[in-house]
């Protein structure tokens, strides 16, 4: 859906070359537990006995792909299957019942000398107890906290690399987003230190807005702003129009309505970039690891002067509360539009 609108967005897929001399694929390990795994170790996959799970792969290429799910000690296979991919991107689903409660290891690979193939995304979720790709018990737990403040999306350090239009794809078709290993001053090893530089693209804009409504929190949107390019400004303006635009009179309002939400979301709180004064910038990552220094306060003010009028135009009936996410921004008299 909307392929013509999201074709400019980027993500990452895993490519295994033809006639590879070694087995090629991915493995999710089970060191320690959950997010206590430690940098570089990966997070556990925890399965419960007699619970049904659904595994989905998005693959391309004419290869026979082996899928193994084993217990923590690799002594017992909990699930195994052979999947034959095709020359076009295909979503393949397998449902199974876990025979044990255990930390599991997932391995997806093709044997050496296999034809060329690509793995676009992988998901493993309970067959039930999920809502919009999220665990219902976790969502209900958030609701029980009765926090009525702001909930920020898509986050802070993640924001410069996130492309919101990819979130319009079905969850299992959203390619993972790759970020640099040292990105984010707040997290040793980078925000994706636990996933070898890849982050799942699980919660799109519609999912986030539905989550806020369900748990009673106020949505706050972080716009991608790193370079101040026309691409970033247009992407931000499109997002505001998708959230707040009229369903009949605007392009992205019509897209929102076609996806089942006719009335605007009426989002008010907007963050313009994230910690732009302290984060190294990667203009073309992952195609290049070339970096430029963090933006100065005057550069950030100029970026805001260019972006803010454009996003305000996209929300004519909802007054936006715009937050600068940088320390000591100096707004000169010539940059007064940024202050306003």
C-alpha positions as CSV (number, residue, x, y, z in Angstrom):
1,X,0.0,0.0,0.0
2,X,1.2,3.5,-0.9
3,X,4.4,2.1,-2.5
4,X,4.6,5.2,-4.7
5,X,4.8,7.4,-1.6
6,X,7.4,5.5,0.4
7,X,9.7,4.4,-2.4
8,X,12.2,7.1,-1.4
9,X,12.7,5.8,2.1
10,X,15.6,3.5,3.0
11,X,16.2,0.5,5.2
12,X,18.6,-2.4,5.3
13,X,18.4,-6.0,4.2
14,X,20.8,-8.9,4.6
15,X,22.3,-10.1,1.3
16,X,23.9,-13.5,0.9
17,X,25.8,-13.8,-2.3
18,X,25.5,-16.7,-4.7
19,X,27.8,-19.7,-4.2
20,X,29.0,-18.4,-0.9
21,X,31.9,-20.4,0.4
22,X,30.3,-20.4,3.9
23,X,26.9,-20.7,5.4
24,X,25.2,-17.3,5.2
25,X,22.4,-15.9,7.4
26,X,21.7,-14.5,10.9
27,X,21.7,-15.8,14.4
28,X,20.0,-14.3,17.5
29,X,21.7,-15.7,20.6
30,X,20.5,-16.1,24.1
31,X,23.2,-14.9,26.4
32,X,22.1,-13.9,29.9
33,X,18.6,-12.6,29.9
34,X,16.6,-9.8,28.1
35,X,18.4,-6.5,27.9
36,X,20.9,-7.4,30.6
37,X,22.9,-9.2,27.9
38,X,25.8,-6.8,27.7
39,X,27.2,-4.9,24.7
40,X,27.5,-7.1,21.6
41,X,25.8,-10.1,23.1
42,X,22.3,-9.8,21.7
43,X,19.1,-10.2,23.7
44,X,17.4,-13.4,24.7
45,X,14.4,-14.9,23.0
46,X,12.3,-16.2,25.8
47,X,9.7,-18.8,25.0
48,X,7.0,-20.3,27.2
49,X,5.9,-23.9,27.3
50,X,2.8,-24.7,25.3
51,X,2.5,-21.2,23.9
52,X,1.9,-20.7,20.2
53,X,4.3,-18.5,18.3
54,X,4.3,-17.1,14.8
55,X,7.6,-16.6,12.9
56,X,7.5,-14.3,9.8
57,X,10.3,-13.8,7.3
58,X,10.4,-11.4,4.4
59,X,12.8,-13.0,1.9
60,X,13.8,-12.8,-1.8
61,X,15.9,-15.0,-3.9
62,X,15.7,-18.6,-5.1
63,X,17.3,-20.4,-2.2
64,X,16.3,-23.1,0.3
65,X,16.5,-21.4,3.7
66,X,16.9,-23.3,6.9
67,X,15.2,-22.0,10.1
68,X,16.2,-23.5,13.5
69,X,15.0,-22.5,16.9
70,X,16.9,-24.3,19.7
71,X,17.0,-24.1,23.5
72,X,19.7,-22.1,25.3
73,X,22.2,-25.0,25.2
74,X,21.5,-25.9,21.6
75,X,20.7,-29.4,22.8
76,X,17.1,-29.5,21.6
77,X,15.4,-28.1,18.5
78,X,12.2,-26.4,19.5
79,X,11.3,-25.7,15.9
80,X,12.8,-26.2,12.5
81,X,11.7,-25.7,8.9
82,X,13.0,-25.4,5.3
83,X,11.7,-22.4,3.4
84,X,12.0,-21.9,-0.3
85,X,12.1,-18.2,-1.3
86,X,11.2,-16.7,-4.7
87,X,12.7,-14.1,-7.0
88,X,10.3,-11.5,-5.6
89,X,10.0,-10.3,-2.0
90,X,7.7,-12.8,-0.2
91,X,6.4,-12.9,3.3
92,X,6.4,-16.4,4.8
93,X,4.7,-17.4,8.1
94,X,5.2,-20.4,10.3
95,X,3.3,-21.1,13.5
96,X,4.5,-23.5,16.2
97,X,4.0,-24.5,19.8
98,X,7.0,-24.2,22.1
99,X,7.6,-27.6,23.9
100,X,9.5,-25.9,26.8
101,X,10.0,-22.6,28.7
102,X,13.5,-21.6,27.8
103,X,15.9,-18.9,26.4
104,X,16.1,-19.7,22.7
105,X,18.5,-19.2,19.9
106,X,17.1,-18.4,16.4
107,X,19.2,-19.3,13.4
108,X,18.2,-18.5,9.8
109,X,20.6,-19.5,7.0
110,X,21.2,-21.1,3.7
111,X,24.0,-23.6,3.0
112,X,27.1,-22.6,1.2
113,X,26.9,-22.7,-2.6
114,X,23.3,-21.6,-2.4
115,X,21.8,-19.1,-4.9
116,X,21.8,-15.4,-4.1
117,X,19.1,-14.4,-1.6
118,X,18.1,-11.5,0.7
119,X,16.5,-11.4,4.2
120,X,14.4,-8.2,4.6
121,X,13.0,-8.7,8.1
122,X,12.3,-11.3,10.8
123,X,9.7,-11.3,13.5
124,X,8.8,-13.9,16.2
125,X,5.7,-13.1,18.3
126,X,3.2,-14.9,20.4
127,X,0.3,-16.0,18.1
128,X,-2.1,-14.4,20.5
129,X,-1.5,-11.8,23.3
130,X,-0.4,-9.2,20.8
131,X,-1.9,-5.9,19.8
132,X,-0.5,-4.0,16.8
133,X,2.7,-6.0,17.2
134,X,3.0,-5.2,20.9
135,X,2.5,-7.5,23.9
136,X,-0.9,-6.8,25.4
137,X,0.3,-7.4,28.9
138,X,3.0,-4.8,28.5
139,X,0.6,-2.3,27.0
140,X,-1.9,-2.9,29.8
141,X,0.9,-2.5,32.3
142,X,1.7,0.9,30.8
143,X,-1.9,1.9,31.1
144,X,-2.0,0.8,34.8
145,X,0.8,3.2,35.6
146,X,-1.7,6.1,34.8
147,X,1.0,8.3,33.5
148,X,-0.7,11.2,31.7
149,X,2.4,13.0,30.5
150,X,4.1,13.1,27.1
151,X,5.2,10.0,25.3
152,X,7.9,10.7,22.7
153,X,8.3,9.0,19.3
154,X,10.3,7.7,17.6
155,X,12.7,8.6,20.3
156,X,15.8,10.7,20.8
157,X,19.1,9.3,19.3
158,X,17.1,7.1,17.0
159,X,15.3,10.0,15.3
160,X,18.1,11.1,12.9
161,X,18.0,7.7,11.2
162,X,14.2,7.0,11.3
163,X,12.0,7.3,8.2
164,X,8.4,7.6,9.3
165,X,6.9,6.6,5.9
166,X,8.4,3.1,6.2
167,X,6.1,2.7,9.2
168,X,3.1,2.7,6.8
169,X,4.2,-0.7,5.6
170,X,2.8,-3.8,7.3
171,X,5.1,-4.5,10.3
172,X,6.8,-7.6,8.9
173,X,7.7,-5.7,5.7
174,X,9.4,-2.8,7.5
175,X,13.2,-3.2,7.0
176,X,15.4,-2.7,10.0
177,X,17.1,0.6,10.5
178,X,20.9,0.7,10.8
179,X,22.7,3.2,13.0
180,X,26.4,3.9,13.6
181,X,28.0,1.9,16.5
182,X,29.1,5.0,18.4
183,X,25.9,7.0,17.9
184,X,24.3,8.5,21.0
185,X,26.4,10.0,23.7
186,X,24.0,8.8,26.4
187,X,24.5,5.1,25.7
188,X,27.9,3.3,25.8
189,X,28.4,1.5,22.5
190,X,25.6,3.3,20.7
191,X,21.8,2.9,20.8
192,X,22.0,-0.4,18.9
193,X,25.0,-1.9,20.8
194,X,22.9,-4.9,21.7
195,X,21.8,-5.6,18.1
196,X,25.0,-5.2,16.0
197,X,23.8,-1.8,14.7
198,X,20.3,-2.8,13.6
199,X,17.1,-1.7,15.2
200,X,13.7,-3.2,14.4
201,X,11.1,-0.9,12.8
202,X,8.2,-2.2,14.7
203,X,6.1,0.7,15.8
204,X,4.9,3.0,13.0
205,X,3.2,6.3,13.4
206,X,-0.3,4.8,13.4
207,X,0.7,2.2,16.0
208,X,2.2,4.9,18.2
209,X,-0.9,7.1,18.0
210,X,-3.1,4.1,18.9
211,X,-0.8,3.3,21.8
212,X,-1.1,6.8,23.2
213,X,-4.9,6.7,23.0
214,X,-5.0,3.3,24.6
215,X,-2.8,4.1,27.6
216,X,-3.9,7.7,28.0
217,X,-0.7,9.5,27.3
218,X,-0.1,12.6,25.2
219,X,1.8,12.1,21.9
220,X,5.0,14.0,21.3
221,X,6.7,13.8,17.9
222,X,10.4,14.1,17.2
223,X,11.1,15.3,13.7
224,X,14.2,14.1,11.9
225,X,16.6,17.1,11.7
226,X,20.3,16.7,11.4
227,X,21.5,18.6,8.3
228,X,18.6,21.0,7.7
229,X,18.3,19.6,4.1
230,X,15.2,20.1,1.9
231,X,14.7,16.3,2.2
232,X,14.4,16.5,6.0
233,X,12.2,19.6,5.9
234,X,9.8,18.0,3.4
235,X,9.7,14.7,5.4
236,X,8.9,16.6,8.5
237,X,6.2,18.7,6.8
238,X,4.6,15.5,5.4
239,X,4.5,13.9,8.8
240,X,2.7,16.9,10.4
241,X,0.3,16.9,7.5
242,X,-0.3,13.2,8.0
243,X,-1.0,13.8,11.7
244,X,-3.1,17.0,11.5
245,X,-4.1,17.5,7.9
246,X,-7.6,17.6,6.6
247,X,-8.7,14.3,5.1
248,X,-10.2,15.9,2.0
249,X,-7.9,18.8,1.3
250,X,-4.4,17.5,1.9
251,X,-2.3,14.8,0.3
252,X,-1.1,13.1,3.5
253,X,-4.5,13.7,5.2
254,X,-6.0,11.6,2.4
255,X,-3.4,8.9,3.0
256,X,-4.3,8.8,6.7
257,X,-8.0,8.6,5.9
258,X,-7.4,5.7,3.4
259,X,-5.7,3.8,6.3
260,X,-8.8,4.1,8.5
261,X,-8.3,7.4,10.4
262,X,-10.5,10.1,8.9
263,X,-10.3,12.6,11.7
264,X,-6.9,14.3,12.3
265,X,-4.8,13.2,15.3
266,X,-4.4,16.8,16.4
267,X,-0.9,16.4,17.7
268,X,0.4,19.5,19.4
269,X,3.8,18.7,20.8
270,X,6.8,18.6,18.4
271,X,10.5,18.2,19.0
272,X,12.8,19.7,16.3
273,X,15.7,17.2,16.1
274,X,17.5,15.7,19.1
275,X,20.5,16.9,21.0
276,X,21.8,18.3,17.8
277,X,24.6,20.3,19.6
278,X,26.3,17.1,20.8
279,X,25.7,14.3,18.3
280,X,28.1,13.6,15.5
281,X,26.2,13.6,12.2
282,X,26.3,11.0,9.5
283,X,25.0,12.5,6.2
284,X,24.7,9.3,4.2
285,X,24.9,6.5,6.7
286,X,24.8,3.5,6.1
287,X,26.1,4.0,2.6
288,X,29.1,6.0,4.0
289,X,30.6,6.4,7.5
290,X,31.6,9.9,6.7
291,X,30.9,12.3,9.6
292,X,30.5,16.0,10.2
293,X,30.6,17.7,13.6
294,X,27.6,18.4,15.7
295,X,25.7,21.5,14.7
296,X,26.5,24.8,16.4
297,X,23.7,26.7,18.1
298,X,23.6,29.3,15.3
299,X,23.4,26.5,12.7
300,X,20.6,24.8,14.6
301,X,18.7,28.2,14.8
302,X,19.0,28.6,11.0
303,X,17.7,25.0,10.5
304,X,14.7,25.8,12.7
305,X,14.1,29.1,10.8
306,X,13.8,27.0,7.6
307,X,11.8,24.1,9.0
308,X,9.3,25.7,11.4
309,X,7.4,27.8,8.9
310,X,6.9,24.8,6.7
311,X,5.5,22.6,9.5
312,X,3.3,25.4,10.8
313,X,1.7,25.6,7.3
314,X,0.8,21.9,7.6
315,X,-1.1,22.4,10.9
316,X,-3.3,25.5,10.3
317,X,-6.0,24.7,12.8
318,X,-3.9,23.1,15.6
319,X,-1.3,25.3,17.3
320,X,1.9,23.4,17.7
321,X,4.1,23.5,20.8
322,X,7.6,23.3,19.3
323,X,10.6,22.2,21.5
324,X,14.2,22.9,20.6
325,X,16.3,19.9,21.6
326,X,19.7,21.5,22.1
327,X,21.5,23.3,24.9
328,X,22.1,27.0,24.8
329,X,20.6,27.8,21.5
330,X,21.4,31.4,20.6
331,X,18.7,33.0,18.5
332,X,19.8,36.2,17.0
333,X,17.6,39.0,15.9
334,X,17.8,37.8,12.3
335,X,16.6,34.3,13.4
336,X,13.5,35.6,15.3
337,X,11.2,33.2,13.3
338,X,13.0,30.3,15.1
339,X,12.3,31.8,18.5
340,X,8.6,32.3,17.6
